[in-house]
Amino acid sequence: MPATSATILVVEDDDIVRMLIVDVLEELEFSVLEADGSEQALEKLADSGQHIDLMMTDVGLPGMDGKQLATEARKLRPALPILFASGYAETIEVPADMHVIGKPFSIDQLRDMVKAVLNPGN
């Protein structure tokens, strides 16, 4: 695994969509953690021994939605970059320091967005 590899937490309740995102990110040589919802994601985020460089979350999660999850995630990890995936990307409002990618997205769009979020200003 390359030294530049970042760890991305993917939060998506749809198993097939999550599997596809994880496969793409792994092909791009990222380390990936998976969560099928907010509860599982918060458990991983609360583990101080677990390194996480980016959380990519669906907005429409059952129970606690992606925006609520982001708020809780920032309480645990204040500097954590957050990328929302949404089929309604053009209408979703997120805090200025968070990012959105519209579903469906291409492999290239996902790669470029993740790189931009992980390396701002590059």
DOZARO-322770 format. One record per residue: residue number from 1; x, y, z of N, C-alpha, C in turn. Coordinates in nm, 2 decimals, padded with zeros to 4 digits. Layout:
<rs>
<r num="NUM" n_X="X" n_Y="Y" n_Z="Z" ca_X="X" ca_Y="Y" ca_Z="Z" c_X="X" c_Y="Y" c_Z="Z"/>
...
</rs>
This chain:
<rs>
<r num="1" n_X="00.09" n_Y="-00.12" n_Z="00.00" ca_X="00.00" ca_Y="00.00" ca_Z="00.00" c_X="00.09" c_Y="00.13" c_Z="00.00"/>
<r num="2" n_X="00.06" n_Y="00.22" n_Z="-00.09" ca_X="00.15" ca_Y="00.34" ca_Z="-00.09" c_X="00.14" c_Y="00.43" c_Z="00.03"/>
<r num="3" n_X="00.24" n_Y="00.50" n_Z="00.06" ca_X="00.25" ca_Y="00.58" ca_Z="00.18" c_X="00.15" c_Y="00.69" c_Z="00.17"/>
<r num="4" n_X="00.10" n_Y="00.73" n_Z="00.05" ca_X="00.01" ca_Y="00.84" ca_Z="00.03" c_X="-00.13" c_Y="00.79" c_Z="00.06"/>
<r num="5" n_X="-00.15" n_Y="00.66" n_Z="00.08" ca_X="-00.29" ca_Y="00.61" ca_Z="00.10" c_X="-00.36" c_Y="00.67" c_Z="00.22"/>
<r num="6" n_X="-00.48" n_Y="00.72" n_Z="00.20" ca_X="-00.56" ca_Y="00.78" ca_Z="00.30" c_X="-00.67" c_Y="00.68" c_Z="00.34"/>
<r num="7" n_X="-00.72" n_Y="00.69" n_Z="00.46" ca_X="-00.83" ca_Y="00.60" ca_Z="00.50" c_X="-00.96" c_Y="00.68" c_Z="00.50"/>
<r num="8" n_X="-01.06" n_Y="00.62" n_Z="00.43" ca_X="-01.19" ca_Y="00.68" ca_Z="00.40" c_X="-01.30" c_Y="00.59" c_Z="00.47"/>
<r num="9" n_X="-01.38" n_Y="00.66" n_Z="00.55" ca_X="-01.50" ca_Y="00.59" ca_Z="00.61" c_X="-01.61" c_Y="00.61" c_Z="00.52"/>
<r num="10" n_X="-01.67" n_Y="00.51" n_Z="00.46" ca_X="-01.78" ca_Y="00.52" ca_Z="00.37" c_X="-01.91" c_Y="00.48" c_Z="00.44"/>
<r num="11" n_X="-02.01" n_Y="00.57" n_Z="00.45" ca_X="-02.13" ca_Y="00.54" ca_Z="00.52" c_X="-02.24" c_Y="00.54" c_Z="00.42"/>
<r num="12" n_X="-02.30" n_Y="00.43" n_Z="00.40" ca_X="-02.41" ca_Y="00.41" ca_Z="00.30" c_X="-02.49" c_Y="00.29" c_Z="00.34"/>
<r num="13" n_X="-02.63" n_Y="00.32" n_Z="00.35" ca_X="-02.71" ca_Y="00.21" ca_Z="00.40" c_X="-02.75" c_Y="00.11" c_Z="00.29"/>
<r num="14" n_X="-02.73" n_Y="00.15" n_Z="00.16" ca_X="-02.76" ca_Y="00.06" ca_Z="00.05" c_X="-02.63" c_Y="-00.03" c_Z="00.03"/>
<r num="15" n_X="-02.65" n_Y="-00.16" n_Z="00.05" ca_X="-02.53" ca_Y="-00.25" ca_Z="00.05" c_X="-02.46" c_Y="-00.25" c_Z="-00.09"/>
<r num="16" n_X="-02.54" n_Y="-00.25" n_Z="-00.20" ca_X="-02.48" ca_Y="-00.25" ca_Z="-00.33" c_X="-02.41" c_Y="-00.12" c_Z="-00.36"/>
<r num="17" n_X="-02.47" n_Y="-00.01" n_Z="-00.33" ca_X="-02.41" ca_Y="00.12" ca_Z="-00.36" c_X="-02.28" c_Y="00.13" c_Z="-00.27"/>
<r num="18" n_X="-02.28" n_Y="00.09" n_Z="-00.15" ca_X="-02.17" ca_Y="00.09" ca_Z="-00.06" c_X="-02.05" c_Y="00.01" c_Z="-00.12"/>
<r num="19" n_X="-02.09" n_Y="-00.11" n_Z="-00.16" ca_X="-01.99" ca_Y="-00.20" ca_Z="-00.22" c_X="-01.92" c_Y="-00.14" c_Z="-00.34"/>
<r num="20" n_X="-02.00" n_Y="-00.08" n_Z="-00.43" ca_X="-01.95" ca_Y="-00.02" ca_Z="-00.55" c_X="-01.85" c_Y="00.10" c_Z="-00.51"/>
<r num="21" n_X="-01.89" n_Y="00.18" n_Z="-00.42" ca_X="-01.81" ca_Y="00.29" ca_Z="-00.38" c_X="-01.68" c_Y="00.24" c_Z="-00.32"/>
<r num="22" n_X="-01.69" n_Y="00.14" n_Z="-00.23" ca_X="-01.57" ca_Y="00.08" ca_Z="-00.16" c_X="-01.48" c_Y="00.02" c_Z="-00.27"/>
<r num="23" n_X="-01.53" n_Y="-00.05" n_Z="-00.37" ca_X="-01.45" ca_Y="-00.11" ca_Z="-00.47" c_X="-01.37" c_Y="00.00" c_Z="-00.55"/>
<r num="24" n_X="-01.44" n_Y="00.11" n_Z="-00.58" ca_X="-01.38" ca_Y="00.21" ca_Z="-00.66" c_X="-01.26" c_Y="00.28" c_Z="-00.58"/>
<r num="25" n_X="-01.29" n_Y="00.31" n_Z="-00.45" ca_X="-01.19" ca_Y="00.37" ca_Z="-00.37" c_X="-01.07" c_Y="00.28" c_Z="-00.34"/>
<r num="26" n_X="-01.10" n_Y="00.15" n_Z="-00.33" ca_X="-00.99" ca_Y="00.06" ca_Z="-00.31" c_X="-00.90" c_Y="00.05" c_Z="-00.44"/>
<r num="27" n_X="-00.97" n_Y="00.05" n_Z="-00.56" ca_X="-00.89" ca_Y="00.05" ca_Z="-00.68" c_X="-00.81" c_Y="00.17" c_Z="-00.69"/>
<r num="28" n_X="-00.85" n_Y="00.28" n_Z="-00.63" ca_X="-00.78" ca_Y="00.41" ca_Z="-00.63" c_X="-00.67" c_Y="00.41" c_Z="-00.52"/>
<r num="29" n_X="-00.66" n_Y="00.29" n_Z="-00.46" ca_X="-00.55" ca_Y="00.27" ca_Z="-00.35" c_X="-00.58" c_Y="00.34" c_Z="-00.22"/>
<r num="30" n_X="-00.70" n_Y="00.37" n_Z="-00.19" ca_X="-00.74" ca_Y="00.42" ca_Z="-00.06" c_X="-00.77" c_Y="00.30" c_Z="00.03"/>
<r num="31" n_X="-00.74" n_Y="00.32" n_Z="00.16" ca_X="-00.79" ca_Y="00.22" ca_Z="00.26" c_X="-00.93" c_Y="00.26" c_Z="00.29"/>
<r num="32" n_X="-01.02" n_Y="00.16" n_Z="00.31" ca_X="-01.16" ca_Y="00.20" ca_Z="00.32" c_X="-01.22" c_Y="00.12" c_Z="00.45"/>
<r num="33" n_X="-01.30" n_Y="00.20" n_Z="00.52" ca_X="-01.38" ca_Y="00.14" ca_Z="00.63" c_X="-01.52" c_Y="00.16" c_Z="00.59"/>
<r num="34" n_X="-01.61" n_Y="00.06" n_Z="00.63" ca_X="-01.75" ca_Y="00.07" ca_Z="00.59" c_X="-01.84" c_Y="00.08" c_Z="00.71"/>
<r num="35" n_X="-01.95" n_Y="00.15" n_Z="00.69" ca_X="-02.05" ca_Y="00.16" ca_Z="00.79" c_X="-02.19" c_Y="00.16" c_Z="00.71"/>
<r num="36" n_X="-02.28" n_Y="00.08" n_Z="00.77" ca_X="-02.41" ca_Y="00.07" ca_Z="00.70" c_X="-02.51" c_Y="00.18" c_Z="00.75"/>
<r num="37" n_X="-02.46" n_Y="00.26" n_Z="00.84" ca_X="-02.55" ca_Y="00.37" ca_Z="00.89" c_X="-02.47" c_Y="00.45" c_Z="00.99"/>
<r num="38" n_X="-02.54" n_Y="00.55" n_Z="01.05" ca_X="-02.48" ca_Y="00.64" ca_Z="01.14" c_X="-02.43" c_Y="00.58" c_Z="01.27"/>
<r num="39" n_X="-02.50" n_Y="00.48" n_Z="01.32" ca_X="-02.46" ca_Y="00.42" ca_Z="01.45" c_X="-02.32" c_Y="00.35" c_Z="01.43"/>
<r num="40" n_X="-02.31" n_Y="00.27" n_Z="01.33" ca_X="-02.19" ca_Y="00.20" ca_Z="01.30" c_X="-02.07" c_Y="00.30" c_Z="01.27"/>
<r num="41" n_X="-02.11" n_Y="00.41" n_Z="01.20" ca_X="-02.01" ca_Y="00.51" ca_Z="01.16" c_X="-01.95" c_Y="00.58" c_Z="01.29"/>
<r num="42" n_X="-02.04" n_Y="00.61" n_Z="01.38" ca_X="-02.00" ca_Y="00.68" ca_Z="01.51" c_X="-01.92" c_Y="00.59" c_Z="01.59"/>
<r num="43" n_X="-01.94" n_Y="00.46" n_Z="01.59" ca_X="-01.86" ca_Y="00.36" ca_Z="01.66" c_X="-01.72" c_Y="00.37" c_Z="01.61"/>
<r num="44" n_X="-01.70" n_Y="00.37" n_Z="01.48" ca_X="-01.57" ca_Y="00.37" ca_Z="01.42" c_X="-01.50" c_Y="00.51" c_Z="01.45"/>
<r num="45" n_X="-01.58" n_Y="00.62" n_Z="01.44" ca_X="-01.52" ca_Y="00.75" ca_Z="01.47" c_X="-01.48" c_Y="00.77" c_Z="01.61"/>
<r num="46" n_X="-01.55" n_Y="00.70" n_Z="01.70" ca_X="-01.52" ca_Y="00.71" ca_Z="01.85" c_X="-01.40" c_Y="00.63" c_Z="01.89"/>
<r num="47" n_X="-01.35" n_Y="00.54" n_Z="01.80" ca_X="-01.23" ca_Y="00.46" ca_Z="01.83" c_X="-01.11" c_Y="00.55" c_Z="01.80"/>
<r num="48" n_X="-01.05" n_Y="00.60" n_Z="01.90" ca_X="-00.94" ca_Y="00.69" ca_Z="01.88" c_X="-00.81" c_Y="00.62" c_Z="01.82"/>
<r num="49" n_X="-00.81" n_Y="00.49" n_Z="01.82" ca_X="-00.70" ca_Y="00.42" ca_Z="01.76" c_X="-00.72" c_Y="00.40" c_Z="01.61"/>
<r num="50" n_X="-00.84" n_Y="00.44" n_Z="01.56" ca_X="-00.87" ca_Y="00.42" ca_Z="01.42" c_X="-00.84" c_Y="00.55" c_Z="01.34"/>
<r num="51" n_X="-00.74" n_Y="00.55" n_Z="01.25" ca_X="-00.71" ca_Y="00.66" ca_Z="01.17" c_X="-00.81" c_Y="00.68" c_Z="01.06"/>
<r num="52" n_X="-00.87" n_Y="00.80" n_Z="01.05" ca_X="-00.97" ca_Y="00.82" ca_Z="00.94" c_X="-00.94" c_Y="00.96" c_Z="00.88"/>
<r num="53" n_X="-00.92" n_Y="00.97" n_Z="00.75" ca_X="-00.88" ca_Y="01.09" ca_Z="00.68" c_X="-01.00" c_Y="01.16" c_Z="00.62"/>
<r num="54" n_X="-01.11" n_Y="01.09" n_Z="00.60" ca_X="-01.22" ca_Y="01.15" ca_Z="00.53" c_X="-01.35" c_Y="01.06" c_Z="00.56"/>
<r num="55" n_X="-01.46" n_Y="01.12" n_Z="00.58" ca_X="-01.58" ca_Y="01.05" ca_Z="00.59" c_X="-01.67" c_Y="01.08" c_Z="00.47"/>
<r num="56" n_X="-01.71" n_Y="00.98" n_Z="00.39" ca_X="-01.80" ca_Y="01.00" ca_Z="00.28" c_X="-01.93" c_Y="00.94" c_Z="00.32"/>
<r num="57" n_X="-02.03" n_Y="01.02" n_Z="00.33" ca_X="-02.16" ca_Y="00.97" ca_Z="00.37" c_X="-02.28" c_Y="01.00" c_Z="00.28"/>
<r num="58" n_X="-02.37" n_Y="00.91" n_Z="00.27" ca_X="-02.50" ca_Y="00.93" ca_Z="00.20" c_X="-02.57" c_Y="01.03" c_Z="00.28"/>
<r num="59" n_X="-02.65" n_Y="01.12" n_Z="00.22" ca_X="-02.73" ca_Y="01.22" ca_Z="00.30" c_X="-02.85" c_Y="01.14" c_Z="00.35"/>
<r num="60" n_X="-02.92" n_Y="01.06" n_Z="00.27" ca_X="-03.04" ca_Y="01.00" ca_Z="00.31" c_X="-03.02" c_Y="00.87" c_Z="00.38"/>
<r num="61" n_X="-02.98" n_Y="00.87" n_Z="00.51" ca_X="-02.96" ca_Y="00.75" ca_Z="00.59" c_X="-03.09" c_Y="00.73" c_Z="00.68"/>
<r num="62" n_X="-03.12" n_Y="00.61" n_Z="00.71" ca_X="-03.23" ca_Y="00.59" ca_Z="00.80" c_X="-03.19" c_Y="00.63" c_Z="00.94"/>
<r num="63" n_X="-03.29" n_Y="00.68" n_Z="01.02" ca_X="-03.26" ca_Y="00.72" ca_Z="01.16" c_X="-03.19" c_Y="00.86" c_Z="01.15"/>
<r num="64" n_X="-03.07" n_Y="00.86" n_Z="01.19" ca_X="-02.99" ca_Y="00.99" ca_Z="01.19" c_X="-02.94" c_Y="01.01" c_Z="01.05"/>
<r num="65" n_X="-02.98" n_Y="01.12" n_Z="00.98" ca_X="-02.94" ca_Y="01.14" ca_Z="00.84" c_X="-02.79" c_Y="01.18" c_Z="00.83"/>
<r num="66" n_X="-02.74" n_Y="01.19" n_Z="00.71" ca_X="-02.60" ca_Y="01.23" ca_Z="00.69" c_X="-02.56" c_Y="01.36" c_Z="00.75"/>
<r num="67" n_X="-02.64" n_Y="01.46" n_Z="00.75" ca_X="-02.61" ca_Y="01.59" ca_Z="00.80" c_X="-02.60" c_Y="01.58" c_Z="00.96"/>
<r num="68" n_X="-02.69" n_Y="01.51" n_Z="01.02" ca_X="-02.68" ca_Y="01.49" ca_Z="01.16" c_X="-02.56" c_Y="01.41" c_Z="01.20"/>
<r num="69" n_X="-02.53" n_Y="01.31" n_Z="01.12" ca_X="-02.41" ca_Y="01.23" ca_Z="01.14" c_X="-02.29" c_Y="01.32" c_Z="01.13"/>
<r num="70" n_X="-02.28" n_Y="01.41" n_Z="01.03" ca_X="-02.17" ca_Y="01.50" ca_Z="01.02" c_X="-02.15" c_Y="01.58" c_Z="01.14"/>
<r num="71" n_X="-02.26" n_Y="01.63" n_Z="01.20" ca_X="-02.25" ca_Y="01.71" ca_Z="01.32" c_X="-02.19" c_Y="01.63" c_Z="01.44"/>
<r num="72" n_X="-02.24" n_Y="01.51" n_Z="01.45" ca_X="-02.19" ca_Y="01.42" ca_Z="01.56" c_X="-02.04" c_Y="01.38" c_Z="01.53"/>
<r num="73" n_X="-02.01" n_Y="01.36" n_Z="01.41" ca_X="-01.87" ca_Y="01.32" ca_Z="01.37" c_X="-01.77" c_Y="01.43" c_Z="01.41"/>
<r num="74" n_X="-01.81" n_Y="01.56" n_Z="01.38" ca_X="-01.73" ca_Y="01.67" ca_Z="01.41" c_X="-01.71" c_Y="01.69" c_Z="01.56"/>
<r num="75" n_X="-01.80" n_Y="01.64" n_Z="01.64" ca_X="-01.79" ca_Y="01.65" ca_Z="01.79" c_X="-01.67" c_Y="01.55" c_Z="01.83"/>
<r num="76" n_X="-01.67" n_Y="01.44" n_Z="01.76" ca_X="-01.56" ca_Y="01.34" ca_Z="01.79" c_X="-01.43" c_Y="01.38" c_Z="01.73"/>
<r num="77" n_X="-01.44" n_Y="01.43" n_Z="01.60" ca_X="-01.32" ca_Y="01.46" ca_Z="01.53" c_X="-01.34" c_Y="01.59" c_Z="01.46"/>
<r num="78" n_X="-01.31" n_Y="01.70" n_Z="01.53" ca_X="-01.34" ca_Y="01.84" ca_Z="01.48" c_X="-01.28" c_Y="01.87" c_Z="01.34"/>
<r num="79" n_X="-01.17" n_Y="01.82" n_Z="01.30" ca_X="-01.11" ca_Y="01.86" ca_Z="01.18" c_X="-01.14" c_Y="01.76" c_Z="01.06"/>
<r num="80" n_X="-01.23" n_Y="01.66" n_Z="01.09" ca_X="-01.25" ca_Y="01.55" ca_Z="00.99" c_X="-01.32" c_Y="01.61" c_Z="00.86"/>
<r num="81" n_X="-01.25" n_Y="01.59" n_Z="00.74" ca_X="-01.32" ca_Y="01.63" ca_Z="00.62" c_X="-01.44" c_Y="01.54" c_Z="00.59"/>
<r num="82" n_X="-01.55" n_Y="01.60" n_Z="00.54" ca_X="-01.67" ca_Y="01.53" ca_Z="00.52" c_X="-01.72" c_Y="01.55" c_Z="00.38"/>
<r num="83" n_X="-01.75" n_Y="01.44" n_Z="00.31" ca_X="-01.80" ca_Y="01.45" ca_Z="00.17" c_X="-01.94" c_Y="01.38" c_Z="00.17"/>
<r num="84" n_X="-02.04" n_Y="01.46" n_Z="00.13" ca_X="-02.18" ca_Y="01.40" ca_Z="00.12" c_X="-02.20" c_Y="01.35" c_Z="-00.02"/>
<r num="85" n_X="-02.26" n_Y="01.24" n_Z="-00.03" ca_X="-02.31" ca_Y="01.19" ca_Z="-00.16" c_X="-02.46" c_Y="01.20" c_Z="-00.16"/>
<r num="86" n_X="-02.51" n_Y="01.26" n_Z="-00.27" ca_X="-02.66" ca_Y="01.28" ca_Z="-00.27" c_X="-02.71" c_Y="01.29" c_Z="-00.41"/>
<r num="87" n_X="-02.83" n_Y="01.23" n_Z="-00.43" ca_X="-02.89" ca_Y="01.23" ca_Z="-00.56" c_X="-02.95" c_Y="01.37" c_Z="-00.58"/>
<r num="88" n_X="-02.95" n_Y="01.45" n_Z="-00.48" ca_X="-03.00" ca_Y="01.59" ca_Z="-00.49" c_X="-02.90" c_Y="01.69" c_Z="-00.46"/>
<r num="89" n_X="-02.78" n_Y="01.67" n_Z="-00.51" ca_X="-02.66" ca_Y="01.75" ca_Z="-00.48" c_X="-02.68" c_Y="01.90" c_Z="-00.50"/>
<r num="90" n_X="-02.76" n_Y="01.93" n_Z="-00.61" ca_X="-02.78" ca_Y="02.07" ca_Z="-00.64" c_X="-02.87" c_Y="02.14" c_Z="-00.55"/>
<r num="91" n_X="-02.95" n_Y="02.07" n_Z="-00.47" ca_X="-03.04" ca_Y="02.14" ca_Z="-00.37" c_X="-03.00" c_Y="02.12" c_Z="-00.23"/>
<r num="92" n_X="-02.90" n_Y="02.05" n_Z="-00.20" ca_X="-02.85" ca_Y="02.03" ca_Z="-00.06" c_X="-02.76" c_Y="02.14" c_Z="-00.01"/>
<r num="93" n_X="-02.79" n_Y="02.19" n_Z="00.11" ca_X="-02.70" ca_Y="02.29" ca_Z="00.16" c_X="-02.62" c_Y="02.23" c_Z="00.27"/>
<r num="94" n_X="-02.49" n_Y="02.24" n_Z="00.26" ca_X="-02.40" ca_Y="02.19" ca_Z="00.37" c_X="-02.31" c_Y="02.30" c_Z="00.42"/>
<r num="95" n_X="-02.25" n_Y="02.28" n_Z="00.54" ca_X="-02.16" ca_Y="02.39" ca_Z="00.59" c_X="-02.05" c_Y="02.41" c_Z="00.49"/>
<r num="96" n_X="-01.99" n_Y="02.53" n_Z="00.50" ca_X="-01.89" ca_Y="02.57" ca_Z="00.40" c_X="-01.77" c_Y="02.48" c_Z="00.40"/>
<r num="97" n_X="-01.74" n_Y="02.42" n_Z="00.51" ca_X="-01.62" ca_Y="02.33" ca_Z="00.51" c_X="-01.65" c_Y="02.19" c_Z="00.48"/>
<r num="98" n_X="-01.77" n_Y="02.16" n_Z="00.43" ca_X="-01.80" ca_Y="02.02" ca_Z="00.39" c_X="-01.83" c_Y="02.02" c_Z="00.24"/>
<r num="99" n_X="-01.83" n_Y="01.91" n_Z="00.18" ca_X="-01.83" ca_Y="01.89" ca_Z="00.03" c_X="-01.95" c_Y="01.80" c_Z="-00.01"/>
<r num="100" n_X="-01.99" n_Y="01.82" n_Z="-00.13" ca_X="-02.10" ca_Y="01.73" ca_Z="-00.19" c_X="-02.06" c_Y="01.68" c_Z="-00.32"/>
<r num="101" n_X="-02.09" n_Y="01.55" n_Z="-00.35" ca_X="-02.08" ca_Y="01.50" ca_Z="-00.48" c_X="-02.22" c_Y="01.44" c_Z="-00.52"/>
<r num="102" n_X="-02.26" n_Y="01.47" n_Z="-00.64" ca_X="-02.39" ca_Y="01.42" ca_Z="-00.69" c_X="-02.39" c_Y="01.28" c_Z="-00.73"/>
<r num="103" n_X="-02.50" n_Y="01.21" n_Z="-00.69" ca_X="-02.52" ca_Y="01.07" ca_Z="-00.74" c_X="-02.60" c_Y="01.08" c_Z="-00.86"/>
<r num="104" n_X="-02.58" n_Y="01.00" n_Z="-00.97" ca_X="-02.47" ca_Y="00.91" ca_Z="-00.98" c_X="-02.34" c_Y="00.98" c_Z="-01.02"/>
<r num="105" n_X="-02.23" n_Y="00.93" n_Z="-00.98" ca_X="-02.10" ca_Y="00.99" ca_Z="-01.01" c_X="-02.01" c_Y="00.89" c_Z="-01.08"/>
<r num="106" n_X="-01.92" n_Y="00.94" n_Z="-01.16" ca_X="-01.83" ca_Y="00.85" ca_Z="-01.23" c_X="-01.71" c_Y="00.82" c_Z="-01.14"/>
<r num="107" n_X="-01.63" n_Y="00.72" n_Z="-01.18" ca_X="-01.51" ca_Y="00.69" ca_Z="-01.10" c_X="-01.42" c_Y="00.81" c_Z="-01.10"/>
<r num="108" n_X="-01.41" n_Y="00.88" n_Z="-01.22" ca_X="-01.32" ca_Y="00.99" ca_Z="-01.23" c_X="-01.37" c_Y="01.11" c_Z="-01.14"/>
<r num="109" n_X="-01.50" n_Y="01.13" n_Z="-01.14" ca_X="-01.55" ca_Y="01.24" ca_Z="-01.05" c_X="-01.53" c_Y="01.21" c_Z="-00.91"/>
<r num="110" n_X="-01.54" n_Y="01.08" n_Z="-00.87" ca_X="-01.52" ca_Y="01.04" ca_Z="-00.73" c_X="-01.37" c_Y="01.06" c_Z="-00.69"/>
<r num="111" n_X="-01.28" n_Y="01.01" n_Z="-00.78" ca_X="-01.14" ca_Y="01.03" ca_Z="-00.75" c_X="-01.10" c_Y="01.17" c_Z="-00.74"/>
<r num="112" n_X="-01.15" n_Y="01.26" n_Z="-00.83" ca_X="-01.11" ca_Y="01.40" ca_Z="-00.83" c_X="-01.16" c_Y="01.47" c_Z="-00.71"/>
<r num="113" n_X="-01.29" n_Y="01.44" n_Z="-00.67" ca_X="-01.35" ca_Y="01.50" ca_Z="-00.55" c_X="-01.27" c_Y="01.46" c_Z="-00.43"/>
<r num="114" n_X="-01.25" n_Y="01.33" n_Z="-00.41" ca_X="-01.18" ca_Y="01.28" ca_Z="-00.29" c_X="-01.04" c_Y="01.35" c_Z="-00.28"/>
<r num="115" n_X="-00.97" n_Y="01.35" n_Z="-00.39" ca_X="-00.83" ca_Y="01.41" ca_Z="-00.39" c_X="-00.84" c_Y="01.56" c_Z="-00.36"/>
<r num="116" n_X="-00.94" n_Y="01.63" n_Z="-00.41" ca_X="-00.96" ca_Y="01.77" ca_Z="-00.38" c_X="-00.99" c_Y="01.80" c_Z="-00.23"/>
<r num="117" n_X="-01.07" n_Y="01.71" n_Z="-00.17" ca_X="-01.11" ca_Y="01.72" ca_Z="-00.03" c_X="-00.99" c_Y="01.69" c_Z="00.06"/>
<r num="118" n_X="-00.91" n_Y="01.59" n_Z="00.02" ca_X="-00.80" ca_Y="01.55" ca_Z="00.10" c_X="-00.68" c_Y="01.64" c_Z="00.09"/>
<r num="119" n_X="-00.67" n_Y="01.71" n_Z="-00.03" ca_X="-00.55" ca_Y="01.80" ca_Z="-00.06" c_X="-00.60" c_Y="01.93" c_Z="-00.10"/>
<r num="120" n_X="-00.67" n_Y="02.01" n_Z="-00.01" ca_X="-00.72" ca_Y="02.14" ca_Z="-00.05" c_X="-00.60" c_Y="02.23" c_Z="-00.09"/>
<r num="121" n_X="-00.63" n_Y="02.31" n_Z="-00.20" ca_X="-00.53" ca_Y="02.40" ca_Z="-00.24" c_X="-00.43" c_Y="02.34" c_Z="-00.34"/>
<r num="122" n_X="-00.44" n_Y="02.21" n_Z="-00.37" ca_X="-00.35" ca_Y="02.15" ca_Z="-00.46" c_X="-00.41" c_Y="02.15" c_Z="-00.60"/>
</rs>
